[in-house]
Amino acid sequence: MIIDNYLRSIKYKPNCIIHAGAHYAQEKDAYISLEPSTIVWIEGDPEIFSKLDKIIDVDSRQGPPRQICRQALLSDVDGKKVNFHRFNNLGASSSIFQATPLLTSNWPGVVETGSVDVLETTRLDSFLSSLEIKPEDVDVMVFDIQGSELLALNGSGEYLEKVKFIEVELSQEAIYVGAPLATDVDSFLQARGFVRQTDMIWHGDAVYSRSE
């Protein structure tokens, strides 16, 4: 996780962190240390979500920040039914996209299980609006959703216009069939006034900030 280090380096205290692709909220302690008022955890996989929800429920009882945990498969449209392909690494690689040979060659042992669920997509702006979270309140967004990052950004609407910092997972080569590449996401964000603050690596997370 790199956005917490970046925000700490510029001495920025976030108000609301949105994390899409929460998995088991491994970043929870790092986020809490930044002292935000709200953290929203979004997980697309219903099986992972059932465990995540219990983790956040126990943790949120211990005090601030307010933590919200919901299941939603983010994309650029509401209500579209899509295939969700499961992988054998505890859901870490599960995606609406299938794997390319490059994924398996770089992460030996990570394979599709053959189990496919049909799930319904949600736009991020629709999702956050339903929680009564206003665009101006969201200043940090994190996307780690296995090739669907650009789809989710396209579905962010006014929240993308207001957010100050974004972390997004990028891949310079296709590890998922049909998923956008790093150059696609990078061009999209730069065209909307964001500046990448980290190096463009082959695969991994990049932090963007809104240019002043």
C-alpha positions in Angstrom: 0.0 0.0 0.0 1.6 3.3 -1.1 -1.1 6.0 -0.9 -0.8 6.2 2.9 2.9 6.8 2.7 2.4 9.4 0.0 -0.2 11.3 2.1 2.0 11.1 5.1 4.9 12.5 3.2 2.9 15.6 2.2 1.3 15.8 5.6 -2.2 15.5 4.3 -5.0 14.4 6.5 -7.8 12.8 4.5 -11.5 13.2 5.2 -13.0 10.2 3.4 -11.2 7.2 1.9 -13.0 5.0 -0.6 -11.3 1.6 -1.2 -12.7 -0.5 -4.0 -11.5 -4.0 -4.0 -11.2 -4.2 -0.3 -10.5 -8.0 0.0 -9.9 -8.5 3.7 -9.1 -4.8 4.4 -5.4 -5.4 4.8 -4.8 -1.6 4.6 -7.1 -0.9 7.5 -4.5 0.0 10.1 -2.6 2.1 7.7 -5.7 4.1 6.8 -6.8 4.5 10.4 -3.4 6.0 11.2 -4.1 8.8 8.8 -7.1 9.7 11.0 -9.8 10.1 8.3 -13.4 10.7 9.4 -14.8 7.9 7.1 -13.5 4.8 5.3 -15.7 3.1 2.8 -14.8 -0.5 2.0 -16.2 -1.9 -1.3 -15.8 -5.6 -2.3 -17.3 -7.1 -5.4 -16.9 -10.8 -4.5 -19.9 -11.8 -2.3 -17.9 -14.7 -0.7 -15.1 -12.4 0.3 -17.5 -9.7 1.4 -19.2 -12.0 4.0 -15.9 -12.3 5.8 -14.8 -8.7 5.3 -18.1 -7.5 6.7 -17.4 -9.3 10.0 -13.8 -7.9 10.2 -15.0 -4.3 9.7 -18.0 -4.8 12.1 -15.7 -5.9 14.9 -13.1 -3.2 14.2 -15.6 -0.3 13.8 -17.0 -0.9 17.3 -13.6 0.1 18.7 -14.2 3.7 17.8 -13.5 6.2 15.0 -13.2 6.5 12.1 -16.6 5.6 10.8 -16.2 2.5 8.6 -18.8 1.5 6.0 -18.6 -1.9 4.3 -20.7 -2.9 1.3 -20.7 -5.5 -1.5 -20.7 -3.9 -5.0 -19.1 -4.9 -8.3 -18.0 -1.5 -9.7 -18.2 -0.7 -13.4 -19.3 2.1 -15.7 -23.0 1.1 -15.8 -25.6 0.2 -13.3 -27.4 -3.2 -13.4 -25.4 -5.0 -16.1 -25.0 -8.7 -15.5 -21.5 -9.9 -16.0 -19.5 -13.1 -15.4 -17.2 -13.0 -12.4 -14.3 -15.5 -12.7 -12.9 -17.0 -9.5 -9.3 -17.7 -9.0 -7.6 -20.1 -6.5 -5.7 -17.5 -4.4 -8.4 -16.6 -1.8 -10.2 -14.2 -4.2 -7.2 -11.9 -4.7 -7.2 -12.3 -8.5 -10.9 -12.9 -9.1 -12.2 -10.6 -11.8 -14.8 -10.0 -14.5 -11.9 -10.7 -16.9 -10.3 -14.0 -17.5 -6.5 -14.5 -17.2 -4.0 -14.3 -20.0 -1.0 -16.7 -20.0 1.1 -13.8 -18.8 -0.7 -13.8 -15.4 0.0 -17.5 -14.8 3.6 -17.3 -16.0 4.3 -14.4 -13.6 2.3 -15.8 -10.7 2.8 -19.6 -10.9 0.1 -21.5 -9.2 -2.5 -18.7 -9.6 -5.2 -20.1 -11.9 -8.9 -19.8 -12.6 -11.0 -22.4 -10.6 -13.6 -22.7 -13.4 -16.2 -21.3 -11.0 -18.1 -18.4 -12.5 -20.8 -16.3 -10.8 -23.2 -13.9 -12.6 -23.1 -10.6 -10.7 -24.7 -7.2 -11.3 -22.6 -4.1 -11.8 -22.8 -0.7 -10.0 -21.5 2.7 -10.8 -19.4 4.3 -8.0 -21.4 7.5 -8.2 -24.7 5.6 -7.8 -23.2 3.6 -5.0 -21.9 6.5 -3.0 -25.0 8.6 -3.5 -27.1 5.7 -2.0 -24.9 6.0 1.1 -25.6 9.8 1.2 -21.8 10.5 0.8 -21.4 13.8 -1.2 -18.7 14.2 -3.9 -17.1 17.1 -2.1 -16.6 14.9 1.0 -14.5 12.3 -0.8 -10.8 13.2 -1.2 -9.1 9.8 -1.6 -10.1 6.9 -3.8 -8.3 3.6 -4.1 -9.0 1.1 -6.9 -7.6 -2.5 -6.8 -10.2 -4.4 -8.8 -8.3 -6.7 -11.1 -8.5 -5.0 -14.5 -11.8 -3.1 -13.9 -10.1 0.1 -12.7 -10.9 2.2 -15.8 -14.5 1.0 -15.8 -14.9 2.1 -12.2 -13.3 5.5 -12.9 -15.7 6.0 -15.8 -18.5 5.3 -13.4 -17.3 7.7 -10.8 -19.1 10.8 -12.3 -18.9 13.9 -10.1 -16.8 12.1 -7.5 -13.9 12.0 -9.9 -14.3 15.7 -10.5 -13.9 16.4 -6.8 -11.4 13.8 -5.5 -7.9 14.9 -4.8 -5.9 11.7 -4.7 -6.3 8.4 -6.4 -4.4 5.1 -6.1 -5.0 2.6 -8.9 -3.5 -0.7 -9.9 -1.8 -0.7 -13.4 -0.4 -3.3 -15.7 1.7 -2.4 -18.7 1.0 -5.7 -20.3 -2.2 -7.7 -20.4 -2.6 -10.0 -17.5 -6.4 -10.1 -18.0 -8.1 -10.7 -21.3 -9.5 -7.4 -22.6 -8.6 -5.3 -19.5 -7.3 -1.8 -20.2 -3.6 -1.3 -19.9 -1.6 1.1 -17.8 -1.3 3.6 -20.6 -5.1 3.7 -21.0 -5.7 4.5 -17.3 -2.8 6.9 -17.2 -4.0 8.9 -20.2 -7.6 8.9 -18.8 -6.5 10.4 -15.5 -4.0 12.9 -16.9 -6.7 14.2 -19.3 -8.8 14.9 -16.3 -6.3 16.9 -14.4 -4.3 14.3 -12.4 -0.6 14.0 -12.2 1.1 10.7 -11.5 3.3 10.9 -8.4 4.9 7.5 -8.7 6.9 5.6 -11.3 5.2 3.6 -14.0 6.2 0.0 -13.1 5.4 -3.1 -15.1 2.6 -4.1 -12.7 1.6 -2.4 -9.4 0.0 0.6 -7.7 0.3 4.2 -8.8 -0.7 7.3 -7.0 -2.2 10.4 -8.7 -2.9 13.8 -7.3 -5.1 16.5 -8.8 -3.0 19.3 -10.3 -3.6 22.7 -8.8 
